[in-house]
Amino acid sequence: MNSIDKSGSCALITLIIDDMIYVANVGDSRAILSGFGGKKVYALSKDHKPSDEKEKARITKNGGTIY
């Protein structure tokens, strides 16, 4: 039987140097930052999901397949 591998990958890396935060992500991992004692939440990353039209276009433009 010939099956299609539908696995994916996720990674999230955060580097804090002094007062700077650097974030890199792939997949649907999500980074958020809590501030003001938990009263404020900041999104530090954007999900890479094929259901997002821009992400779908990027994937197919680069030869990827979405199934």
Secondary structure, DSSP 8 states (H G I E B T S, - for coil): ----------EEEEEEETTEEEEEEESS---EEEETTTTEEEE------TTSHHHHHHHHHTT----
